[in-house]
Amino acid sequence: MATIILSAASPQHPSLQALAACLVTELARTGETDIQTFDLATIKLAYCQGEFDCWVKTPGYCRSLDTEQVIVQAIHDADNLILLDAITFGGHGYTLKRAMDRMICLLAPFFEKRAALTHHRGRYDHVANLFALGWLPAPDSSQARTWREFAEANAINMLAPRFGAAVVDDTDQEAWADAIREMLASEDVPGATLDDRAPLRAALIEAASPERPEGQAVPTAAVDARTAPRVAILNGSAKVKGTSASENLARALAVRLEQGGALVEQHVATEFIHDRGKALVAARAIAEADLFVLVTPLYVDALPALATHALELVAQVRNPDFPPAQFAVIINCGFPEPEQIRTALRIARHFAVRAGYAWAGGLPLGGGGSISPERPLDEQHGPAEHVKRALDLAAPALARREPIPAEAIEEMIARPMPDGLYRLMGDLGWRYQAYRNHVSQRDLKAKPLD
Ligand SMILES: Cc1cc2nc3c(=O)[nH]c(=O)nc-3n(C[C@H](O)[C@H](O)[C@H](O)COP(=O)(O)O)c2cc1C
């Protein structure tokens, strides 16, 4: 057996380091002798740029040449993959998510239906089991639920034969070893109990719905309700300017918010890397707005690494003295079903709690590939119509400091075309992109790491 640990532990995080040591001890107890740990806090990794070159240009390889190449080869060769992280808003933090986002080269682009929803086909015959070991400073059952659901969704995505998840905290370190043993012994098969879409739809609506009754504005004791609300929109897509659905959605939202009397400033997630000083200025600008809207794609069932990083900084700079403010999200995903976004919405809600925002709700958009980045949303028709209607309903409410109305969420999750048709068109799209890149159709399924 070979086990790979992707670890976020570092000397700055003694609890996580202690947990990493405990994990290695417990692995040794099971007889594991072949353990390789990647300490991601000290490894410089590029972030996924979302351009899918690893599927349609250099199938099976990410174009960024760094240690991630070694990591994916090790995962490909391993029997077990363990993700060890400090739970961040219920999911992974930037350090680990950066590595995760770049694992999609282990999958093939083509769509298939598994565990009630669309997923990508596997690229390789052998896949490692997936285990997610999360640490929290204190018990938090809501974040623990998100962590476990995220682990299973990710295991379904990756086609892991079995998966396990464990959440431990500093209030009971003596329980750590047992929790790890139980996680490693798990025989759970990802998606085994997911054969019906209805519970996923219910979980989606629960996560997307605002926490306040509709029509009720955010408490404005410290805010003059007559002044125009200041809105910060953050585009969480890692794609270059002018090529993302998120940028297009953000623009369309900004226009509608301005029509509702709001003052809007737009940010992009790349502002938060490279220069720490500039990143903190941007984070503070967002933290001081009356409304913060994150418009982002879904990456690996959660927020992309770059968006996670931005949220980490905003949460860091917001303090209890800040005036009441709202947080809302628009998340689009590549599979046709908006249910794919349920875990990311829970992550967004945890962020709102952590950073002291009122959760104003989320708009989950399935089939984001139907939104062309090349033309303004308002010039698009067909599958864009329900998206425009959703924004038309959401923006005026948000501009009045009210939460997103239920009708806007209903519009956004409306299905503009049958899922099977979307999958067929998506698969043809991958083939066309390969053709344009002079990649043979056969090579789309290449297995370079075998
Ligand atoms: C690294 C990566 C991971 C992704 N993971 C998922 C996923 O788990 N589920 C899904 O439906 N789409 C997933 N997608 C697809 C994107 O959400 C989709 O392409 C989206 O429309 C991109 O939005 P953008 O143009 O705003 O960046 C992923 C894309 C990338 C690049």
The ligand as an SDF file (V2000), in Angstrom:
LIG
                    3D

 31 33  0  0  0  0  0  0  0  0999 V2000
  -10.4470   23.0690  -11.3790 C   0  0  0  0  0  0  0  0  0  0  0  0
  -11.8910   23.0520  -11.7690 C   0  0  0  0  0  0  0  0  0  0  0  0
  -12.7710   22.3250  -11.0100 C   0  0  0  0  0  0  0  0  0  0  0  0
  -14.1270   22.3100  -11.3380 C   0  0  0  0  0  0  0  0  0  0  0  0
  -14.9850   21.5880  -10.5620 N   0  0  0  0  0  0  0  0  0  0  0  0
  -16.3030   21.5580  -10.8690 C   0  0  0  0  0  0  0  0  0  0  0  0
  -17.2090   20.8000  -10.0740 C   0  0  0  0  0  0  0  0  0  0  0  0
  -16.8440   20.1850   -9.0700 O   0  0  0  0  0  0  0  0  0  0  0  0
  -18.5040   20.7740  -10.4550 N   0  0  0  0  0  0  0  0  0  0  0  0
  -18.9650   21.4540  -11.5570 C   0  0  0  0  0  0  0  0  0  0  0  0
  -20.1520   21.3860  -11.8600 O   0  0  0  0  0  0  0  0  0  0  0  0
  -18.1180   22.2070  -12.3210 N   0  0  0  0  0  0  0  0  0  0  0  0
  -16.8150   22.2620  -11.9970 C   0  0  0  0  0  0  0  0  0  0  0  0
  -15.9470   23.0010  -12.7490 N   0  0  0  0  0  0  0  0  0  0  0  0
  -16.4650   23.7270  -13.9260 C   0  0  0  0  0  0  0  0  0  0  0  0
  -16.6570   25.2210  -13.6990 C   0  0  0  0  0  0  0  0  0  0  0  0
  -17.4450   25.4560  -12.5620 O   0  0  0  0  0  0  0  0  0  0  0  0
  -17.3540   25.8020  -14.9380 C   0  0  0  0  0  0  0  0  0  0  0  0
  -16.5390   25.6060  -16.0510 O   0  0  0  0  0  0  0  0  0  0  0  0
  -17.7450   27.2530  -14.7910 C   0  0  0  0  0  0  0  0  0  0  0  0
  -18.7110   27.5640  -15.7840 O   0  0  0  0  0  0  0  0  0  0  0  0
  -16.5610   28.2050  -14.9560 C   0  0  0  0  0  0  0  0  0  0  0  0
  -16.9950   29.5060  -14.6380 O   0  0  0  0  0  0  0  0  0  0  0  0
  -16.1600   30.8090  -15.0040 P   0  0  0  0  0  0  0  0  0  0  0  0
  -16.2160   30.9370  -16.5120 O   0  0  0  0  0  0  0  0  0  0  0  0
  -16.8940   31.9030  -14.3240 O   0  0  0  0  0  0  0  0  0  0  0  0
  -14.7740   30.6300  -14.5040 O   0  0  0  0  0  0  0  0  0  0  0  0
  -14.5940   23.0290  -12.4560 C   0  0  0  0  0  0  0  0  0  0  0  0
  -13.6880   23.7580  -13.2320 C   0  0  0  0  0  0  0  0  0  0  0  0
  -12.3540   23.7680  -12.8950 C   0  0  0  0  0  0  0  0  0  0  0  0
  -11.3940   24.5510  -13.7370 C   0  0  0  0  0  0  0  0  0  0  0  0
  1  2  1  0
  2  3  1  0
  2 30  2  0
  3  4  2  0
  4  5  1  0
  4 28  1  0
  5  6  2  0
  6  7  1  0
  6 13  1  0
  7  8  2  0
  7  9  1  0
  9 10  1  0
 10 11  2  0
 10 12  1  0
 12 13  2  0
 13 14  1  0
 14 15  1  0
 14 28  1  0
 15 16  1  0
 16 17  1  0
 16 18  1  0
 18 19  1  0
 18 20  1  0
 20 21  1  0
 20 22  1  0
 22 23  1  0
 23 24  1  0
 24 25  2  0
 24 26  1  0
 24 27  1  0
 28 29  2  0
 29 30  1  0
 30 31  1  0
M  END
$$$$
